[in-house]
Amino acid sequence: MGSLWNYLGLGSTANDEKNAIRALPSSWYTSQEMYELERRAIFSRKWLLTTHKLRLPNPGDWLRYEVSGFQFVLVKDRDGNINAFHNVCRHRAFPVVTEEKGTSRIFACKYHGWSYGLNGKLAKAPGYQELDGFDKSKNGLLPIHVHIDANGFIWVNLDAGEKPEVAWEDDFKGMDRLPRYEHVKWDDFAFDHTWEQEGEYNWKILADNYNECYHCPTTHPDIPSIADLSAYSVEVRDGGIIHDGRSKPEQVAAGLNPASTFFFPNASLTVSPHFFFMQRFVPLSPTRSIMKYEVYRNTKSSDEDFEKINQIYKRIMSEDKYLCDLTQKNLNAGVFVNGELHPEMEKGPLYFQKTVRDLVVEHYEREQKAKQEIWPARQNLPKTATVSEKDISFCSSLSCQTTECVQPPATIAW
């Protein structure tokens, strides 16, 4: 096992605040195997900040999202509840929605005509009413756990269990009641627009970059207009990284005093008097990601005030994309392994990388003990689906014929 940890770059590292600390190795930013492990260990298990309830004002309103290959739908039902489901028809896996957003009375699959209520229950399966053994109640859309925090932000957890293994409070208790949110009147804001940037970089490069301002004096000429770089700091807490720019009095007076917080694993929230915006780092592959942004405007702010802060951040985000693109290109080349991070100025990336490391190693060790891959988000089959279990086991064994990987037991229920 020791040789494996060395291969992964998980040898012991100093954690002395007076010493530089080696970053995760480049292989963690290029490996397909690592990407798949992150899908299982992180994106299938952890709570993901997704949007704000302001985007779903009316019954029937829905939004489609994707993260790390998992596509899902958020919808407001007739009772005012916000539900989430995998965007997968239970019949033959065609998406139940193919647009980015909409308003619907039902979800109707355009493949074979199966339809579902806004609560996910199967409403109609043409021809199946003639089958005695078919149970509609067991063929609704695959549900996803939803949590709405004290400020109205919507979180999802893809764990297929009746209750997620990780409770929202385990990672984020109190993070929605930080002092920076005490005086924010969320109802004064309205959704304004989305935008995105796709790039050739691993999602973790985006998070590393976001969570330090060591690069700000070199790269972001706009930052001094909204923050005092000489006093810039980050605080790590539970599942978050709290950025403190300590804006100057004249910046506060102009409404240029943003408060930014990163929520592990892949989202951030920046709040200012004139707008707030959410940023999601969406993995597409080991070396491709999309930065997706949702921008909300204070309805009491002038066009000038809103556009000033909005354009500042669009420039900053574009500058970050440039950094991430070229960094990934060098990581792909196979020369650079890793560098040494500053224990204070790069505290954020160090905390983020340690969290990633701990989660994937823990999950990998669980898989080794179970002698199979563990996909928390995967559909749970009924106990009667014995033929499906055997088929799954047979398919899994094919990739192990010429390797040392262990075969899953024949009774596995994915």
C-alpha positions as a Markdown table, in Angstrom:
| # | Residue | x | y | z |
|---|---|---|---|---|
| 1 | Met | 0.0 | 0.0 | 0.0 |
| 2 | Gly | 2.9 | 2.4 | 0.7 |
| 3 | Ser | 4.1 | 2.3 | -2.9 |
| 4 | Leu | 0.6 | 3.2 | -4.0 |
| 5 | Trp | 0.5 | 6.3 | -1.8 |
| 6 | Asn | 3.9 | 7.3 | -3.1 |
| 7 | Tyr | 2.6 | 6.9 | -6.7 |
| 8 | Leu | -0.4 | 9.1 | -5.9 |
| 9 | Gly | 1.9 | 11.7 | -4.2 |
| 10 | Leu | 0.5 | 11.0 | -0.8 |
| 11 | Gly | 3.7 | 10.7 | 1.1 |
| 12 | Ser | 4.0 | 12.6 | 4.4 |
| 13 | Thr | 4.3 | 16.4 | 4.1 |
| 14 | Ala | 5.3 | 18.9 | 6.7 |
| 15 | Asn | 2.4 | 21.0 | 8.2 |
| 16 | Asp | 4.6 | 23.6 | 9.9 |
| 17 | Glu | 3.3 | 27.1 | 9.3 |
| 18 | Lys | 6.9 | 28.2 | 8.8 |
| 19 | Asn | 7.6 | 25.8 | 6.0 |
| 20 | Ala | 6.4 | 25.6 | 2.5 |
| 21 | Ile | 4.1 | 22.6 | 1.8 |
| 22 | Arg | 4.1 | 20.5 | -1.4 |
| 23 | Ala | 1.0 | 20.7 | -3.5 |
| 24 | Leu | -0.9 | 17.8 | -4.9 |
| 25 | Pro | 1.0 | 16.3 | -7.8 |
| 26 | Ser | 0.1 | 17.0 | -11.4 |
| 27 | Ser | -1.2 | 13.5 | -11.9 |
| 28 | Trp | -4.2 | 14.5 | -9.7 |
| 29 | Tyr | -5.1 | 17.1 | -12.4 |
| 30 | Thr | -4.7 | 14.8 | -15.4 |
| 31 | Ser | -5.6 | 11.3 | -14.5 |
| 32 | Gln | -8.9 | 9.7 | -15.8 |
| 33 | Glu | -8.8 | 7.3 | -12.9 |
| 34 | Met | -8.5 | 10.1 | -10.3 |
| 35 | Tyr | -11.4 | 11.9 | -12.0 |
| 36 | Glu | -13.6 | 8.9 | -11.8 |
| 37 | Leu | -12.6 | 8.4 | -8.1 |
| 38 | Glu | -13.6 | 12.0 | -7.4 |
| 39 | Arg | -17.0 | 11.4 | -9.0 |
| 40 | Arg | -17.5 | 8.6 | -6.6 |
| 41 | Ala | -15.9 | 10.0 | -3.5 |
| 42 | Ile | -16.8 | 13.7 | -3.8 |
| 43 | Phe | -19.6 | 14.6 | -6.2 |
| 44 | Ser | -21.7 | 11.5 | -5.4 |
| 45 | Arg | -21.5 | 12.1 | -1.6 |
| 46 | Lys | -21.0 | 15.8 | -0.7 |
| 47 | Trp | -23.6 | 18.6 | -0.7 |
| 48 | Leu | -23.4 | 20.8 | -3.8 |
| 49 | Leu | -24.4 | 24.5 | -3.7 |
| 50 | Thr | -26.5 | 24.9 | -6.9 |
| 51 | Thr | -28.7 | 28.0 | -7.1 |
| 52 | His | -31.0 | 30.3 | -5.2 |
| 53 | Lys | -34.8 | 29.9 | -4.7 |
| 54 | Leu | -35.3 | 33.2 | -6.5 |
| 55 | Arg | -34.7 | 31.3 | -9.8 |
| 56 | Leu | -37.8 | 29.1 | -9.1 |
| 57 | Pro | -40.6 | 31.6 | -8.3 |
| 58 | Asn | -43.6 | 29.7 | -9.6 |
| 59 | Pro | -45.0 | 26.2 | -9.5 |
| 60 | Gly | -43.8 | 24.2 | -12.5 |
| 61 | Asp | -40.6 | 26.3 | -12.9 |
| 62 | Trp | -37.6 | 24.0 | -13.5 |
| 63 | Leu | -33.8 | 24.3 | -14.1 |
| 64 | Arg | -31.4 | 21.7 | -15.5 |
| 65 | Tyr | -27.9 | 21.4 | -14.0 |
| 66 | Glu | -24.9 | 19.1 | -14.5 |
| 67 | Val | -21.8 | 18.4 | -12.5 |
| 68 | Ser | -19.1 | 15.8 | -13.2 |
| 69 | Gly | -21.3 | 14.0 | -15.6 |
| 70 | Phe | -24.4 | 13.9 | -13.3 |
| 71 | Gln | -27.3 | 15.7 | -14.9 |
| 72 | Phe | -30.3 | 16.7 | -12.7 |
| 73 | Val | -33.4 | 18.8 | -12.6 |
| 74 | Leu | -34.6 | 21.2 | -9.9 |
| 75 | Val | -38.4 | 22.0 | -9.9 |
| 76 | Lys | -40.9 | 23.8 | -7.8 |
| 77 | Asp | -44.0 | 21.6 | -7.4 |
| 78 | Arg | -47.7 | 22.6 | -6.9 |
| 79 | Asp | -47.3 | 22.6 | -3.1 |
| 80 | Gly | -44.4 | 25.0 | -3.3 |
| 81 | Asn | -41.7 | 22.4 | -2.5 |
| 82 | Ile | -38.4 | 22.4 | -4.4 |
| 83 | Asn | -37.6 | 18.9 | -5.6 |
| 84 | Ala | -34.6 | 17.5 | -7.4 |
| 85 | Phe | -34.4 | 14.4 | -9.7 |
| 86 | His | -31.8 | 12.8 | -12.0 |
| 87 | Asn | -32.6 | 13.9 | -15.5 |
| 88 | Val | -33.1 | 10.2 | -16.5 |
| 89 | Cys | -36.4 | 8.6 | -17.6 |
| 90 | Arg | -36.9 | 5.3 | -15.6 |
| 91 | His | -37.7 | 3.4 | -18.8 |
| 92 | Arg | -34.7 | 3.6 | -21.1 |
| 93 | Ala | -32.6 | 6.5 | -19.6 |
| 94 | Phe | -33.5 | 9.2 | -22.1 |
| 95 | Pro | -33.4 | 12.7 | -20.5 |
| 96 | Val | -36.8 | 13.9 | -19.3 |
| 97 | Val | -35.8 | 17.5 | -20.2 |
| 98 | Thr | -33.5 | 18.6 | -22.9 |
| 99 | Glu | -33.6 | 22.4 | -22.4 |
| 100 | Glu | -31.8 | 24.5 | -19.8 |
| 101 | Lys | -34.9 | 25.8 | -18.1 |
| 102 | Gly | -38.7 | 26.0 | -18.5 |
| 103 | Thr | -42.1 | 25.8 | -16.9 |
| 104 | Ser | -44.1 | 22.6 | -17.1 |
| 105 | Arg | -47.2 | 20.9 | -15.7 |
| 106 | Ile | -45.6 | 17.5 | -16.1 |
| 107 | Phe | -42.3 | 16.0 | -17.3 |
| 108 | Ala | -42.9 | 14.0 | -20.5 |
| 109 | Cys | -40.1 | 11.9 | -21.9 |
| 110 | Lys | -39.9 | 12.4 | -25.7 |
| 111 | Tyr | -38.7 | 8.8 | -26.3 |
| 112 | His | -41.6 | 6.5 | -25.4 |
| 113 | Gly | -44.0 | 8.9 | -23.8 |
| 114 | Trp | -43.6 | 8.1 | -20.1 |
| 115 | Ser | -44.6 | 11.1 | -18.0 |
| 116 | Tyr | -44.0 | 12.2 | -14.4 |
| 117 | Gly | -45.5 | 14.7 | -12.0 |
| 118 | Leu | -43.6 | 17.6 | -10.6 |
| 119 | Asn | -43.1 | 15.5 | -7.5 |
| 120 | Gly | -41.4 | 12.8 | -9.6 |
| 121 | Lys | -44.1 | 10.2 | -9.4 |
| 122 | Leu | -44.8 | 8.2 | -12.6 |
| 123 | Ala | -48.1 | 9.5 | -14.1 |
| 124 | Lys | -48.2 | 7.4 | -17.3 |
| 125 | Ala | -46.4 | 4.6 | -19.0 |
| 126 | Pro | -48.2 | 3.8 | -22.3 |
| 127 | Gly | -49.0 | 0.1 | -22.5 |
| 128 | Tyr | -47.7 | -0.8 | -19.1 |
| 129 | Gln | -51.2 | -0.7 | -17.6 |
| 130 | Glu | -51.7 | -4.1 | -19.1 |
| 131 | Leu | -48.8 | -5.7 | -17.2 |
| 132 | Asp | -49.8 | -7.2 | -13.9 |
| 133 | Gly | -46.3 | -7.1 | -12.3 |
| 134 | Phe | -45.6 | -3.4 | -13.1 |
| 135 | Asp | -45.6 | -1.1 | -10.1 |
| 136 | Lys | -45.9 | 2.6 | -11.0 |
| 137 | Ser | -45.0 | 3.7 | -7.5 |
| 138 | Lys | -41.5 | 2.1 | -7.9 |
| 139 | Asn | -40.8 | 3.8 | -11.2 |
| 140 | Gly | -40.8 | 7.4 | -10.4 |
| 141 | Leu | -37.9 | 9.7 | -11.2 |
| 142 | Leu | -34.7 | 9.0 | -9.2 |
| 143 | Pro | -34.8 | 11.5 | -6.4 |
| 144 | Ile | -32.0 | 13.7 | -5.2 |
| 145 | His | -31.8 | 15.2 | -1.7 |
| 146 | Val | -32.5 | 18.9 | -1.4 |
| 147 | His | -31.6 | 21.4 | 1.4 |
| 148 | Ile | -32.5 | 25.0 | 1.4 |
| 149 | Asp | -30.4 | 27.0 | 3.8 |
| 150 | Ala | -31.4 | 30.1 | 5.9 |
| 151 | Asn | -30.6 | 32.5 | 3.0 |
| 152 | Gly | -32.6 | 30.6 | 0.4 |
| 153 | Phe | -29.8 | 28.9 | -1.4 |
| 154 | Ile | -30.5 | 25.4 | -2.8 |
| 155 | Trp | -28.1 | 22.5 | -2.2 |
| 156 | Val | -28.3 | 19.0 | -3.6 |
| 157 | Asn | -26.8 | 15.7 | -2.5 |
| 158 | Leu | -26.7 | 12.8 | -5.1 |
| 159 | Asp | -26.3 | 10.0 | -2.5 |
| 160 | Ala | -29.0 | 7.4 | -3.5 |
| 161 | Gly | -29.6 | 6.4 | 0.1 |
| 162 | Glu | -32.9 | 7.2 | 1.8 |
| 163 | Lys | -30.8 | 9.6 | 3.9 |
| 164 | Pro | -27.4 | 10.9 | 2.6 |
| 165 | Glu | -24.4 | 9.6 | 4.4 |
| 166 | Val | -23.2 | 13.2 | 4.9 |
| 167 | Ala | -25.7 | 15.6 | 6.5 |
| 168 | Trp | -25.7 | 19.2 | 5.3 |
| 169 | Glu | -24.9 | 20.3 | 8.9 |
| 170 | Asp | -21.9 | 18.0 | 9.0 |
| 171 | Asp | -20.1 | 20.2 | 6.6 |
| 172 | Phe | -21.8 | 23.6 | 6.6 |
| 173 | Lys | -23.5 | 24.1 | 10.0 |
| 174 | Gly | -23.6 | 27.9 | 10.6 |
| 175 | Met | -22.1 | 28.8 | 7.2 |
| 176 | Asp | -25.4 | 30.4 | 6.2 |
| 177 | Arg | -25.4 | 32.6 | 9.3 |
| 178 | Leu | -22.0 | 34.1 | 9.0 |
| 179 | Pro | -21.7 | 37.8 | 10.1 |
| 180 | Arg | -21.2 | 38.8 | 6.5 |
| 181 | Tyr | -24.8 | 37.8 | 5.7 |
| 182 | Glu | -26.5 | 39.4 | 8.8 |
| 183 | His | -27.5 | 42.6 | 7.0 |
| 184 | Val | -28.2 | 41.2 | 3.5 |
| 185 | Lys | -31.8 | 41.5 | 2.5 |
| 186 | Trp | -32.1 | 38.6 | 0.0 |
| 187 | Asp | -35.6 | 39.6 | -1.1 |
| 188 | Asp | -34.2 | 42.9 | -2.5 |
| 189 | Phe | -32.4 | 40.8 | -5.2 |
| 190 | Ala | -33.7 | 39.4 | -8.4 |
| 191 | Phe | -32.1 | 36.9 | -10.8 |
| 192 | Asp | -30.5 | 38.8 | -13.7 |
| 193 | His | -28.5 | 36.5 | -16.0 |
| 194 | Thr | -26.2 | 33.6 | -16.4 |
| 195 | Trp | -22.9 | 33.3 | -18.3 |
| 196 | Glu | -20.2 | 30.7 | -18.6 |
| 197 | Gln | -16.6 | 30.1 | -19.7 |
| 198 | Glu | -15.4 | 26.7 | -20.8 |
| 199 | Gly | -11.7 | 25.9 | -20.7 |
| 200 | Glu | -9.1 | 23.1 | -21.0 |
| 201 | Tyr | -8.3 | 22.7 | -17.3 |
| 202 | Asn | -9.1 | 20.4 | -14.3 |
| 203 | Trp | -11.8 | 21.7 | -11.9 |
| 204 | Lys | -9.3 | 21.7 | -9.0 |
| 205 | Ile | -7.1 | 24.2 | -10.8 |
| 206 | Leu | -10.1 | 26.6 | -10.7 |
| 207 | Ala | -10.6 | 26.0 | -7.0 |
| 208 | Asp | -6.8 | 26.4 | -6.2 |
| 209 | Asn | -6.8 | 29.7 | -8.1 |
| 210 | Tyr | -10.0 | 31.0 | -6.6 |
| 211 | Asn | -8.9 | 30.4 | -3.0 |
| 212 | Glu | -5.8 | 32.6 | -2.9 |
| 213 | Cys | -5.1 | 36.2 | -3.7 |
| 214 | Tyr | -1.3 | 35.8 | -3.8 |
| 215 | His | -1.7 | 36.1 | -7.6 |
| 216 | Cys | -4.0 | 39.2 | -7.4 |
| 217 | Pro | -1.3 | 42.0 | -7.6 |
| 218 | Thr | 0.2 | 40.3 | -10.6 |
| 219 | Thr | -3.0 | 39.4 | -12.5 |
| 220 | His | -6.0 | 41.4 | -11.5 |
| 221 | Pro | -5.6 | 45.2 | -11.8 |
| 222 | Asp | -9.3 | 45.7 | -10.7 |
| 223 | Ile | -8.9 | 44.0 | -7.3 |
| 224 | Pro | -7.4 | 47.1 | -5.5 |
| 225 | Ser | -10.7 | 49.0 | -6.4 |
| 226 | Ile | -12.7 | 46.6 | -4.3 |
| 227 | Ala | -10.4 | 45.2 | -1.7 |
| 228 | Asp | -7.3 | 46.2 | 0.4 |
| 229 | Leu | -4.7 | 43.7 | -0.8 |
| 230 | Ser | -2.4 | 44.5 | 2.0 |
| 231 | Ala | -4.9 | 43.1 | 4.5 |
| 232 | Tyr | -6.4 | 40.3 | 2.3 |
| 233 | Ser | -6.8 | 37.0 | 4.2 |
| 234 | Val | -8.7 | 33.7 | 4.1 |
| 235 | Glu | -10.2 | 31.7 | 7.0 |
| 236 | Val | -10.9 | 28.0 | 6.6 |
| 237 | Arg | -13.9 | 26.7 | 8.4 |
| 238 | Asp | -15.8 | 23.4 | 8.1 |
| 239 | Gly | -16.6 | 23.0 | 4.4 |
| 240 | Gly | -15.9 | 26.6 | 3.5 |
| 241 | Ile | -13.1 | 29.1 | 2.8 |
| 242 | Ile | -14.0 | 32.6 | 3.9 |
| 243 | His | -12.3 | 35.4 | 2.0 |
| 244 | Asp | -11.8 | 38.8 | 3.7 |
| 245 | Gly | -10.8 | 41.6 | 1.4 |
| 246 | Arg | -11.3 | 44.3 | 4.1 |
| 247 | Ser | -12.5 | 47.0 | 1.8 |
| 248 | Lys | -11.5 | 50.6 | 2.5 |
| 249 | Pro | -14.1 | 53.2 | 3.7 |
| 250 | Glu | -14.5 | 54.8 | 0.3 |
| 251 | Gln | -15.0 | 51.4 | -1.3 |
| 252 | Val | -17.7 | 50.6 | 1.3 |
| 253 | Ala | -19.4 | 53.9 | 0.6 |
| 254 | Ala | -19.5 | 53.1 | -3.1 |
| 255 | Gly | -20.9 | 49.6 | -2.6 |
| 256 | Leu | -17.6 | 48.0 | -3.7 |
| 257 | Asn | -17.2 | 45.8 | -0.7 |
| 258 | Pro | -17.8 | 42.2 | -1.8 |
| 259 | Ala | -17.7 | 39.3 | 0.6 |
| 260 | Ser | -16.7 | 36.0 | -1.1 |
| 261 | Thr | -17.0 | 32.5 | 0.3 |
| 262 | Phe | -16.0 | 29.2 | -1.2 |
| 263 | Phe | -18.1 | 26.1 | -0.4 |
| 264 | Phe | -16.5 | 22.8 | -0.9 |
| 265 | Pro | -16.2 | 21.1 | -3.3 |
| 266 | Asn | -17.0 | 23.4 | -6.3 |
| 267 | Ala | -18.9 | 26.6 | -5.7 |
| 268 | Ser | -18.5 | 30.1 | -4.4 |
| 269 | Leu | -20.7 | 33.0 | -3.5 |
| 270 | Thr | -19.8 | 36.7 | -3.7 |
| 271 | Val | -22.2 | 39.2 | -2.1 |
| 272 | Ser | -22.1 | 43.0 | -2.4 |
| 273 | Pro | -24.7 | 45.7 | -1.9 |
| 274 | His | -25.4 | 45.9 | -5.6 |
| 275 | Phe | -25.3 | 42.3 | -6.7 |
| 276 | Phe | -24.4 | 38.8 | -5.7 |
| 277 | Phe | -23.2 | 36.1 | -8.0 |
| 278 | Met | -22.6 | 32.3 | -7.7 |
| 279 | Gln | -19.8 | 30.5 | -9.4 |
| 280 | Arg | -19.8 | 26.8 | -10.0 |
| 281 | Phe | -16.7 | 24.9 | -11.2 |
| 282 | Val | -18.3 | 22.1 | -13.3 |
| 283 | Pro | -15.9 | 19.2 | -14.3 |
| 284 | Leu | -16.4 | 17.8 | -17.7 |
| 285 | Ser | -13.3 | 15.5 | -17.8 |
| 286 | Pro | -9.9 | 15.3 | -16.1 |
| 287 | Thr | -8.7 | 18.3 | -18.2 |
| 288 | Arg | -11.9 | 20.2 | -19.1 |
| 289 | Ser | -14.3 | 22.3 | -17.0 |
| 290 | Ile | -16.9 | 25.0 | -17.3 |
| 291 | Met | -17.2 | 28.0 | -15.0 |
| 292 | Lys | -20.9 | 28.7 | -14.7 |
| 293 | Tyr | -22.1 | 32.0 | -13.2 |
| 294 | Glu | -25.5 | 33.1 | -11.9 |
| 295 | Val | -25.8 | 36.9 | -11.4 |
| 296 | Tyr | -28.5 | 38.5 | -9.1 |
| 297 | Arg | -29.1 | 42.2 | -9.1 |
| 298 | Asn | -30.2 | 44.4 | -6.2 |
| 299 | Thr | -33.5 | 45.8 | -7.5 |
| 300 | Lys | -32.8 | 49.1 | -5.6 |
| 301 | Ser | -29.4 | 49.7 | -7.3 |
| 302 | Ser | -28.9 | 51.9 | -10.3 |
| 303 | Asp | -27.8 | 50.5 | -13.7 |
| 304 | Glu | -24.5 | 52.3 | -13.2 |
| 305 | Asp | -23.8 | 50.8 | -9.8 |
| 306 | Phe | -24.8 | 47.3 | -10.9 |
| 307 | Glu | -22.9 | 47.3 | -14.1 |
| 308 | Lys | -19.7 | 48.6 | -12.5 |
| 309 | Ile | -19.3 | 45.7 | -10.1 |
| 310 | Asn | -20.7 | 43.2 | -12.6 |
| 311 | Gln | -18.1 | 44.1 | -15.2 |
| 312 | Ile | -15.3 | 44.2 | -12.7 |
| 313 | Tyr | -16.0 | 40.6 | -11.8 |
| 314 | Lys | -16.4 | 39.5 | -15.4 |
| 315 | Arg | -12.9 | 40.8 | -16.1 |
| 316 | Ile | -11.5 | 39.1 | -13.1 |
| 317 | Met | -13.1 | 35.8 | -14.0 |
| 318 | Ser | -11.7 | 36.1 | -17.6 |
| 319 | Glu | -8.2 | 36.7 | -16.3 |
| 320 | Asp | -8.5 | 33.6 | -14.1 |
| 321 | Lys | -9.5 | 31.5 | -17.1 |
| 322 | Tyr | -6.3 | 32.6 | -18.8 |
| 323 | Leu | -4.2 | 31.5 | -15.8 |
| 324 | Cys | -6.0 | 28.1 | -15.6 |
| 325 | Asp | -5.8 | 27.3 | -19.3 |
| 326 | Leu | -2.0 | 27.8 | -19.5 |
| 327 | Thr | -1.3 | 26.1 | -16.1 |
| 328 | Gln | -3.2 | 22.9 | -17.2 |
| 329 | Lys | -1.2 | 22.9 | -20.5 |
| 330 | Asn | 2.0 | 22.6 | -18.6 |
| 331 | Leu | 0.6 | 20.0 | -16.2 |
| 332 | Asn | -0.3 | 17.9 | -19.2 |
| 333 | Ala | 3.2 | 17.9 | -20.6 |
| 334 | Gly | 4.6 | 15.5 | -18.0 |
| 335 | Val | 7.5 | 17.6 | -16.8 |
| 336 | Phe | 6.2 | 19.5 | -13.7 |
| 337 | Val | 5.2 | 17.3 | -10.7 |
| 338 | Asn | 4.4 | 19.8 | -8.0 |
| 339 | Gly | 5.6 | 23.0 | -6.3 |
| 340 | Glu | 5.8 | 24.3 | -2.8 |
| 341 | Leu | 2.8 | 26.4 | -1.5 |
| 342 | His | 3.1 | 29.2 | 1.0 |
| 343 | Pro | 1.5 | 28.1 | 4.4 |
| 344 | Glu | -0.2 | 31.5 | 4.9 |
| 345 | Met | -0.7 | 33.2 | 1.4 |
| 346 | Glu | -1.9 | 29.9 | 0.0 |
| 347 | Lys | -3.8 | 28.6 | 3.0 |
| 348 | Gly | -7.0 | 28.3 | 0.9 |
| 349 | Pro | -5.5 | 25.9 | -1.7 |
| 350 | Leu | -3.8 | 23.9 | 0.9 |
| 351 | Tyr | -7.0 | 23.4 | 2.8 |
| 352 | Phe | -8.9 | 22.5 | -0.4 |
| 353 | Gln | -6.2 | 20.0 | -1.5 |
| 354 | Lys | -6.1 | 18.4 | 1.9 |
| 355 | Thr | -9.9 | 18.0 | 1.8 |
| 356 | Val | -9.8 | 16.4 | -1.6 |
| 357 | Arg | -6.9 | 14.1 | -0.6 |
| 358 | Asp | -8.7 | 13.0 | 2.6 |
| 359 | Leu | -12.0 | 12.2 | 0.8 |
| 360 | Val | -10.6 | 10.3 | -2.2 |
| 361 | Val | -8.2 | 8.3 | -0.1 |
| 362 | Glu | -10.9 | 7.4 | 2.5 |
| 363 | His | -13.2 | 6.3 | -0.3 |
| 364 | Tyr | -10.6 | 4.3 | -2.1 |
| 365 | Glu | -9.8 | 2.4 | 1.1 |
| 366 | Arg | -13.5 | 1.6 | 1.6 |
| 367 | Glu | -13.5 | 0.3 | -2.0 |
| 368 | Gln | -10.5 | -1.9 | -1.3 |
| 369 | Lys | -12.2 | -3.4 | 1.7 |
| 370 | Ala | -15.4 | -3.9 | -0.2 |
| 371 | Lys | -13.5 | -5.3 | -3.2 |
| 372 | Gln | -15.6 | -3.2 | -5.6 |
| 373 | Glu | -16.1 | 0.4 | -6.7 |
| 374 | Ile | -18.6 | 2.2 | -4.6 |
| 375 | Trp | -20.9 | 4.7 | -6.5 |
| 376 | Pro | -23.1 | 6.4 | -3.9 |
| 377 | Ala | -25.3 | 8.1 | -6.6 |
| 378 | Arg | -26.0 | 4.9 | -8.5 |
| 379 | Gln | -29.6 | 3.6 | -8.7 |
| 380 | Asn | -30.4 | 0.9 | -6.1 |
| 381 | Leu | -32.0 | -2.1 | -7.7 |
| 382 | Pro | -34.7 | -4.1 | -5.9 |
| 383 | Lys | -33.8 | -7.4 | -4.3 |
| 384 | Thr | -35.8 | -9.2 | -7.0 |
| 385 | Ala | -33.5 | -8.0 | -9.8 |
| 386 | Thr | -31.2 | -11.0 | -9.5 |
| 387 | Val | -30.6 | -11.3 | -13.2 |
| 388 | Ser | -29.5 | -7.6 | -13.4 |
| 389 | Glu | -27.1 | -8.2 | -10.5 |
| 390 | Lys | -25.5 | -11.1 | -12.3 |
| 391 | Asp | -25.3 | -9.1 | -15.5 |
| 392 | Ile | -23.6 | -6.3 | -13.7 |
| 393 | Ser | -21.1 | -8.6 | -12.0 |
| 394 | Phe | -20.3 | -10.3 | -15.3 |
| 395 | Cys | -19.6 | -7.0 | -17.1 |
| 396 | Ser | -17.5 | -5.8 | -14.2 |
| 397 | Ser | -15.4 | -8.9 | -14.4 |
| 398 | Leu | -14.4 | -8.3 | -18.0 |
| 399 | Ser | -12.2 | -5.4 | -17.2 |
| 400 | Cys | -10.4 | -7.5 | -14.5 |
| 401 | Gln | -9.4 | -10.5 | -16.7 |
| 402 | Thr | -5.9 | -9.1 | -17.5 |
| 403 | Thr | -5.4 | -6.9 | -14.4 |
| 404 | Glu | -5.1 | -7.4 | -10.6 |
| 405 | Cys | -8.4 | -5.6 | -9.8 |
| 406 | Val | -10.9 | -7.5 | -7.7 |
| 407 | Gln | -14.2 | -8.8 | -9.1 |
| 408 | Pro | -17.4 | -7.7 | -7.3 |
| 409 | Pro | -19.4 | -10.4 | -5.6 |
| 410 | Ala | -22.3 | -11.9 | -7.6 |
| 411 | Thr | -24.8 | -10.5 | -5.1 |
| 412 | Ile | -23.8 | -6.9 | -5.5 |
| 413 | Ala | -26.7 | -4.4 | -5.7 |
| 414 | Trp | -25.4 | -1.3 | -7.5 |
